[in-house]
């Protein structure tokens, strides 16, 4: 299985992996290639699978994915499938989405950290925000709203907004504090 889109899509499509593990049965082998930051999460969540990083490169103007950790072992692969293509097999209708408590297993230390953050936050509803990607390009820019457009939402009373943004966002946070209080 190869995650063929962005980090968020790889997390989204991971909801299919329990179905794949079940379909393979106890004798089946699953190898998952994901964005490097997701490796620990996927290893915890799918302990019977081999998990490693895919690598992206450009060839003749097109982005391509490769699986370096499988070098020299491709003859052992029976089938190579982009993760998103499994929707066709396992999720043909909304009713095909199983009700699971979870399909990913969080890092206990991160769970404790976020529990503390949310417990110490002001009373009221908590809303997590992530407003930009670390992968900035002209093609992807259109999928993310400028931070200034969040102002009406951030002014909502009775809501505690929690920063889930990765990377450096100190400038935007300071701007929001200055302009919105």
C-alpha positions in Angstrom: 0.0 0.0 0.0 1.4 3.4 -0.9 0.0 6.7 0.3 -0.2 8.6 -2.9 -1.5 12.0 -1.7 -0.8 14.3 1.2 -0.3 13.5 4.9 -4.0 14.3 5.7 -5.2 12.0 2.9 -2.9 9.2 4.1 -4.6 9.5 7.6 -8.0 9.6 6.0 -7.4 6.5 3.8 -5.9 4.6 6.8 -9.6 3.9 7.8 -9.4 1.3 5.1 -6.4 -0.6 6.5 -8.2 -2.6 9.2 -10.4 -4.0 6.3 -7.2 -4.8 4.4 -5.7 -6.6 7.4 -8.9 -8.6 7.9 -9.1 -9.5 4.2 -5.5 -10.7 4.1 -6.1 -12.9 7.1 -3.5 -14.2 9.6 -1.2 -15.5 6.8 -1.3 -12.3 4.7 1.5 -9.7 4.8 0.8 -6.0 4.5 3.5 -3.4 3.7 2.5 0.3 4.1 4.5 3.2 2.6 3.6 6.5 4.1 4.9 10.0 4.8 7.9 9.7 7.2 6.1 11.6 10.0 3.4 9.0 10.0 5.6 5.9 10.4 5.3 5.7 14.3 1.5 6.2 14.2 1.0 3.5 11.5 3.4 1.1 13.3 1.4 1.4 16.5 -1.9 1.1 14.7 -1.0 -1.8 12.4 1.5 -3.8 14.3 1.4 -6.8 11.9 2.3 -4.6 8.9 5.7 -3.5 7.8 5.7 0.3 7.7 8.2 2.5 6.0 8.6 5.8 4.2 7.8 6.5 0.6 9.8 9.1 -1.3 8.5 11.6 -3.8 10.4 12.7 -6.9 9.6 14.5 -10.1 10.0 12.8 -13.4 9.1 14.7 -16.6 7.1 17.3 -14.6 5.0 14.7 -12.7 5.3 13.7 -9.1 6.1 10.0 -8.6 6.4 7.9 -5.5 8.9 5.2 -4.7 9.4 2.9 -1.8 13.1 2.8 -1.0 12.8 0.6 2.1 11.6 -2.2 -0.3 14.6 -2.0 -2.6 15.8 -5.5 -3.5 12.6 -7.1 -2.2 10.0 -6.2 -4.8 9.8 -9.8 -6.1 8.1 -10.6 -2.8 5.3 -8.2 -3.5 2.1 -9.7 -4.9 0.2 -6.5 -5.4 1.0 -2.8 -5.1 -1.9 -0.5 -4.6 -2.3 3.3 -4.0 -4.1 3.7 -0.7 -7.0 5.8 -2.0 -7.9 3.2 -4.6 -9.2 0.9 -1.9 -12.3 3.0 -1.5 -13.6 1.2 -4.6 -13.2 -2.2 -2.9 -14.2 -1.4 0.7 -16.4 1.8 0.6 -18.9 1.8 -2.2 -21.6 3.5 -0.1 -21.8 5.6 3.0 -23.2 2.5 4.8 -19.9 0.7 4.1 -18.1 2.9 6.6 -17.9 0.8 9.8 -18.5 2.4 13.2 -15.2 2.0 14.8 -14.1 3.5 18.1 -10.8 4.3 16.4 -8.6 3.0 13.6 -5.4 4.7 14.6 -3.5 4.3 17.9 -2.2 7.5 19.3 1.1 8.0 21.1 0.3 7.8 24.9 2.6 10.7 25.6 0.9 12.9 23.0 -2.5 11.9 24.4 -1.3 13.0 27.9 0.0 16.2 26.5 -3.2 17.1 24.7 -5.4 16.0 27.6 -3.4 18.5 29.8 -3.7 21.3 27.1 -7.4 20.8 26.8 -8.1 20.4 30.5 -6.2 23.6 31.3 -7.9 25.6 28.4 -10.9 27.9 29.2 -14.3 26.3 29.6 -16.5 25.9 26.6 -16.2 24.1 23.3 -12.7 23.4 22.0 -12.1 23.7 18.2 -8.8 22.7 16.7 -7.5 24.7 13.8 -5.0 23.9 11.1 -5.0 26.5 8.3 -2.0 25.8 6.1 0.2 23.1 4.7 4.0 22.9 5.2 4.1 22.0 1.5 3.5 25.4 -0.2 3.2 25.5 -3.9 1.1 27.5 -6.4 -1.0 24.4 -7.1 -1.8 23.7 -3.5 -2.2 27.3 -2.4 -5.8 27.4 -3.6 -6.8 24.7 -1.1 -5.9 26.8 1.9 -7.5 30.0 3.0 -5.4 33.0 4.1 -5.2 33.3 7.9 -7.0 36.7 7.7 -10.1 35.0 6.4 -10.4 33.1 9.7 -11.1 36.3 11.6 -14.9 36.0 11.7 -14.7 32.4 12.9 -12.0 33.2 15.5 -14.3 36.0 17.0 -16.9 33.3 17.9 -17.9 33.7 21.6 -17.8 30.7 23.9 -15.3 28.8 21.8 -11.6 28.0 22.8 -9.6 27.6 19.6 -6.6 25.2 19.9 -3.7 25.6 17.5 -3.0 22.3 15.7 -0.8 23.9 13.1 2.6 22.3 12.6 5.6 24.4 11.6 6.2 28.1 12.4 3.0 30.0 12.8 4.0 32.4 15.5 3.4 35.4 13.3 -0.2 34.4 12.5 -0.9 33.6 16.2 0.5 37.0 17.2 -1.6 38.7 14.5 -4.8 37.0 15.8 -4.1 38.0 19.4 -3.4 41.6 18.4 -6.4 42.0 16.1 -9.0 39.8 17.9 -7.9 39.8 21.5 
